Amino acid sequence: MLARGGGSFEELAGFNDEAVARAIAAAPVPVVSAVGHETDFTIADFVADLRAPTPSAAAELVAPDSDALARRFEQLRAAMERCTREAVRNGQSQLAYLQRSPLFREPQARVQELAQQIDDTAEQLARLVSDHVAEQRRRLETSRSSLREHRPDQVLRMRRQELGGLRERLLRGGDQALDTLRGRLEQAGNLLRVLGPQSTLARGYSITRTMEGEIVRSVAQAPAGTALRTQVADGEIRSRVAE
């Protein structure tokens, strides 16, 4: 960084020198020019990577607030944690609703519906993690130029490690939530297989319907001459009411 307080034209002449200008242009690292006051301009200002109006302003440009960056990372981590917990709570609520609903009427359809909800939750978590990682990478790239004067290689390496650790925790938490939901889905499926209509028929029960498909619950529904279909475990029996 080139920095000097204000001065006369003669005092700033060194920064108007061709050799100085060529050295600044050929410098392998970014150069910030803060020569003179805000109204002073030199050739060094035009060849430098960045011009600051005063030396104090230049210091602020090349030294960002690390506490603010840390607070932002913490805010993002907390937001991701809240999103993950909310997704798990939603899954639990949906599973509880499924357990209270009339599952035994259409067991296979209900199980497929819950499986689809789990897949949607997994997709949302993966997209959320991907968007968060992309945003953090963009911020790191934006901050790279201002961190060069403070060992940017070490700072960036530290930020990447923090980002990698956060991503691993998020993915691990999402996997655990999905494993829990899948376990409950498997339990619900087992319960449906035990209490479903087919298991009931296998125990010796049967279901009698009219030819139109209406379940017969009363003798009043089947007067003499009514054609009936009786479902048992291994097939269907057709009959007609005699009396």
N, C-alpha and C positions, 0 to 999 in steps of 0.2 A: 504494500500500500504506500503510495506517495502522499505525504501529508506535510503541510507547512501552514503557518498563519499567514495573514494578509501582508502585503508589502508593496513596494514600488515596482515599476516596470523593470528596473535594473535588478532588484532582488529576485524577480521571477524569471529572469533571463535564462537561468540554467535549465528551466523546464521548457524553454522554447528552442533548445539546442537540437540539431538534427540527430546527433549521435544518441542523445537521451531518448528521442522519439523512436528511433529504430530499435533501440534496446527494449523499450516497452513493448513495441509491436512483436518482437521476436521472443518475448518472455514465455517460457513453457507453462507458467501458472497465471491465473487471472490477476490483473492489476487494477486496483481501485485508485483513482486520482482524487486527491482532496487538497489541492494546492490553492492557497489564497482564500479570499472570501467568496461569498456566493456570486458576486458580480465579476470576479476575476476569472479570465479564461487564458489557458496556455495551450501550446501544441500538445503537451502531454495529456490534457483532458480529452483531446479528440482521438488519440491512438489507444488510450486505456480501455479496458473492458467495461469499466463503469466509472462515472464521475459523481462525486459527492460534493455538496456545496461547502461543507466544512469538515475538518478532521473528526469532530465528534459525531457528525452524521455518518461518516464512513465507518466508524467503529460500530455504530448501531446496525449498519447494513451487513457487516461481515460476522457479527456475533449475535445470532438469534437467541431468543429466550428459551433456554433448555427446560425451565420449569413449565412453560406454556406447552412445549411439545410433550412433556411427560403427562401433564394434565389431559391433553387431547387423547393420548394413547389410553389413559385410564378410562376416560369417558367412552371411547369406542369399545374397550373390553367389557365395561359394565353393560353397555347397550347390547352387545352380542350375548352376554350371559342372560340378560332379560329376555331376549328373543328366544333363546334355547329353552329357558324355563317355560315360557308361554307356549311354545310348540308342544312341550311334554304335557303341560296341563290340558291343552286342547285335545291331545291324543287320549289322555286319561278320561276326560269328560265324554268324548265320543265312545270310548269303550264302555263306560258306565251306562250311557244311553242305550247302547246295543244290548247290554245285558238285561236292561229293563224292558226292552221292546219285545213284541211278539215274534221272537226269532224262529219259533218252531213251525211257523207257517211256510217260510221260505228260507231255510237254513243256509243253503248254498249261496244264494244271492246276497244274504247279509254278510257272510264271511268274505265274499269277493269285494263287497263294498268297503268293509273295514281294511282289507288288504290294499285297496286303491288309495284310501286315505293315508295309510302309512307310507306308501310310495310317494304321494304328493308332499307329505311332510319332509321326507328325506330329500326330495328335489329342492324344496324351499330352503332347507338348511344348507345344502351344497351351494345353491346360488348365492345365499347370504354370505357364506364364507368366501366364495370367489369374489364377490363385489367388494368385500372388506379388504381382501388382500390386494386387489387392483387399486383401490383408493390409497392404501398405505404405500404401495410402490410409487404411485404418482407423486405423493407428498415427499417421499424420499428423493425422487429425482429433482423435484423443485428446490429442495433444500441443499442439494449437492454443491451448487456454486457458492453459496454463502458459508458453507462449512469448510471450505478449502484451507482457510487460515487456521483452523483448529483441528488439524489431522483428520480430514474427511474420511480417509480409509478406515480409521478406527471407529469413528462415529457411525459410519454407514454399516460397518460390520456388526456393531452392537445393535443398531436398529433392526437389521435383518434377523439377528438372533432373537430379539424380542418378538418380532413379527412371526418368525417361525414357531417360537414357543406358544404364542397366542393361538396360532392356527392349529397346532397340534392339540391344544387343550379344547378348542372348539370342536374339532373333528371327533376327539375322544368322547366329549360330552354328548355330541349328537349320536354317535354310535351306541353309547350306553342307553340313551333314551329310546332309540329304535329297537335295540335288543329287548328292552323291557316291554315295549308295545307288541313286538312279535311274540314274546312269551305269553302275554295275555291273550293275544289272538289265537295262539295254539291251544290254550286252556279253553277258550270259548268254543273252538272247533271241536275239541274232545267232548265238551258238555253237550254240544249239539248232536254229536254222533250217538251219545248215550241216551239223550232224551228226545231225539228227533222222531218223526213219524215212522220211519223205517224200523228203528229199534223197537218201537212200541208194537208194531205189527209182528215182529219176530218173536215177541213174548206171547203171542196167541190172540191178540186183539185184531179187530177188523174194522173197516170203514165202509158203510153202506151209503150209496148215493142213488139218486134217481137217474134216469137216462140223460137228463139235462145237466147232471153234475152237482145237483144240490144235495148236501149231506142230510141224511134222514136221522132226525133226532126224536121223532115222535111217531106213534102208529097212525096219527091223524094225517101224516104226510104220505102214507102208503095204503090207500084203500085197495080193496080187492081188484085184481087185474093190473095193478101197477107194476111195470117192469123195473127191476132194480139191478145195480151193479155192486158187488161186494168185493172190496180190495183186501187181500190177505198178503202175507209176507212174500209169497212166490208167484203171485198172479192175481187174476180177477175172476170172480164167479158171477154169472148172470142168472137171474131168476125172476119169477113173476109171483105176486102175492095171490094165494088161493083164498084166504079168509083172514 
